[in-house]
Amino acid sequence: MAVRRMLARRLIASDRFMDLSFQAQALYFHLVMQADDDGFITNARRLQRQLGIKRQPLETLEKEGWLLRFESGVLVIVDWRIHNRIRRDRYVPTSCREEAAQLWLDEEERYTRQETAWPAAGVIFGNQPAPQDRTGQDREGQERERQAGEGQGTEPGGGGITSRCSRADEPERPRTAEQIFGDFASAWGLDPEETLRRQPRLLEQVRELADSLCLSFARRRATALELGHVLHCCYRYDEASGLLYYSEEDGGLLRYAFEQSVNAGKPGEWNYVLGTLDRLRSRGILCREEAEDEEEEWRRRKF
């Protein structure tokens, strides 16, 4: 099975995805990472419990059409074949044959339960061609890959350039802050290097903010993943200037959520913090002042 997973920017940067709660988005990323090479997931509930995410985000992903559920409890990622095109020398067909037999592919290779000319099982197990011949970008990418394999750096008997960092049997290295920032910038349709050239102190400012929160509420410095949380919670894109900027309202609401984590006896726990943000925003609360006003009103009613 391949050990790397890809995400299609046109889907992740879409309004439809960005309208999901932070927990639903995070759960979707983890499901993509845990899925087999055909996009099927057999351990979604266990993954959900490990992440400390409640049932609602998973149900939201199903309701909004990002996932399909089978009676067996298996899930499949609807847009899997848009996200990932796995090399044949690393590809392992799914073991979920009964579930695959209940699916078809539409013209864009999304999984669907509506009958089409392309049964998913036939495509997956090599009995039928995929909906698209993919004579365009994907075939060009395969050709570049083939040419690279014929160049220098190819291991004897291998099908492409192989290095110690890219072998399938090696574990993934922890992601750096720069890589996480690159994903965030790309999600807004920005070039990460160009963004940092125009805003040279941006990543440093995000680090300072993340460290400030973690030192204040968890008595430690922020990890690269927590830096990513701060980016997603507090930074927005200004179309007029083409720059990323810190939102004072979002930043104030994030600090309020951290304060609530202390009151709940869970200081600095991101699952609690993100859950608090989701609950506040689901009630239309978008800044610290509104959250404090609601809290004050609750206290008046209670006492």
C-alpha positions, -999 to 999 in steps of 0.1 A, spaced: 0 0 0 12 35 -8 23 55 23 17 90 9 -17 107 3 -26 137 -18 -55 162 -16 -69 181 -46 -67 218 -39 -97 226 -60 -118 206 -35 -101 216 -3 -101 253 -12 -138 253 -23 -164 271 -3 -182 238 2 -153 224 21 -143 257 39 -179 259 52 -174 227 72 -165 230 109 -128 228 119 -134 194 134 -151 181 103 -122 194 82 -96 178 105 -115 145 105 -117 145 67 -79 150 65 -73 121 89 -97 98 70 -79 105 37 -46 95 54 -61 63 69 -80 51 38 -68 22 17 -56 27 -18 -92 29 -32 -105 53 -5 -123 28 18 -120 32 56 -128 4 80 -119 20 113 -136 54 112 -151 51 147 -119 42 163 -101 70 145 -128 94 157 -124 83 193 -86 86 191 -89 122 179 -114 131 206 -140 142 179 -177 137 186 -201 120 162 -215 151 146 -185 160 124 -186 125 108 -223 127 103 -218 162 87 -193 147 62 -218 120 52 -247 145 50 -227 169 28 -216 142 4 -180 139 13 -184 103 25 -206 73 17 -215 48 44 -223 11 40 -244 -12 62 -212 -29 73 -199 4 88 -173 8 61 -169 43 47 -156 55 13 -143 89 4 -164 101 -25 -137 121 -42 -109 97 -36 -100 92 -73 -98 130 -77 -74 133 -48 -51 103 -55 -37 86 -85 -14 59 -70 14 43 -89 7 7 -99 39 -6 -83 27 7 -50 -11 1 -54 -29 -25 -34 -66 -31 -43 -91 -27 -15 -102 -57 5 -138 -42 7 -150 -61 -23 -187 -63 -12 -188 -25 -7 -170 -18 -39 -196 -39 -58 -223 -15 -46 -207 16 -62 -203 32 -96 -181 60 -109 -194 92 -125 -177 110 -154 -153 127 -130 -146 94 -112 -164 102 -81 -180 73 -62 -218 72 -65 -246 48 -57 -264 59 -89 -259 33 -117 -236 45 -145 -216 28 -172 -187 23 -149 -191 -2 -120 -165 7 -94 -155 -29 -88 -148 -34 -125 -125 -4 -126 -108 -12 -93 -101 -48 -100 -90 -42 -136 -119 -57 -155 -130 -24 -170 -114 9 -180 -120 41 -160 -145 67 -171 -117 90 -184 -89 78 -206 -69 106 -189 -49 116 -220 -43 150 -205 -25 160 -173 -23 126 -157 -8 109 -187 17 138 -190 26 133 -154 31 95 -160 53 103 -189 74 127 -168 77 100 -142 87 74 -168 114 98 -182 127 105 -147 130 68 -141 152 65 -171 176 92 -159 202 92 -132 195 82 -96 174 51 -105 181 21 -85 189 -11 -105 156 -28 -114 135 1 -102 108 20 -120 118 55 -110 140 77 -90 144 63 -55 160 80 -26 163 72 11 136 98 18 110 85 -7 111 47 -2 77 33 6 90 12 35 103 42 55 80 60 79 68 95 72 88 123 88 70 148 110 58 177 90 76 210 94 60 244 100 71 255 65 53 225 50 21 231 70 22 268 60 26 257 24 -5 237 26 -24 266 42 -13 291 15 -21 266 -13 -56 261 1 -62 298 -6 -48 294 -41 -15 312 -31 21 303 -40 38 297 -6 72 310 -16 58 341 -32 36 347 -2 66 346 22 86 368 -2 59 394 0 53 389 37 87 378 51 78 380 88 45 362 84 56 327 95 76 342 124 45 361 136 24 330 135 51 311 155 51 339 181 13 338 184 12 300 187 40 300 213 23 328 233 -9 307 235 8 275 244 31 290 269 2 309 286 -22 279 287 -1 247 284 33 259 297 52 248 266 61 260 231 38 252 202 44 223 178 43 227 141 8 211 140 -4 237 166 11 264 144 -12 251 117 -42 253 140 -34 289 147 -32 296 109 -66 280 102 -82 297 132 -69 333 130 -56 340 95 -76 351 65 -70 361 28 -76 396 16 -85 394 -21 -78 432 -27 -42 430 -15 -35 394 -22 -21 390 13 -28 369 43 -37 388 75 -44 382 112 -80 386 121 -84 403 155 -119 390 159 -108 354 152 -77 358 174 -98 371 203 -123 342 200 -94 317 199 -79 331 232 -114 330 248 -117 293 238 -83 287 254 -95 304 286 -126 281 286 -103 251 283 -86 261 316 -120 266 333 -130 231 321 -98 216 335 -83 209 301 -58 237 297 -45 240 262 -61 209 248 -67 216 212 -96 192 208 -115 211 235 -104 245 221 -115 236 185 -148 221 198 -155 253 217 -149 274 186 -172 252 166 -200 255 192 -196 293 194 -197 298 156 -226 274 152 -246 299 174 -234 329 153 -208 341 178 -179 355 158 -159 376 183 -148 376 220 -172 404 230 -202 384 217 -190 353 236 -186 372 268 -220 388 264 -236 354 260 -217 341 290 -229 370 311 -265 365 300 -262 328 309 -250 337 344 -278 361 349 -304 335 340 -287 309 362 -284 330 393 
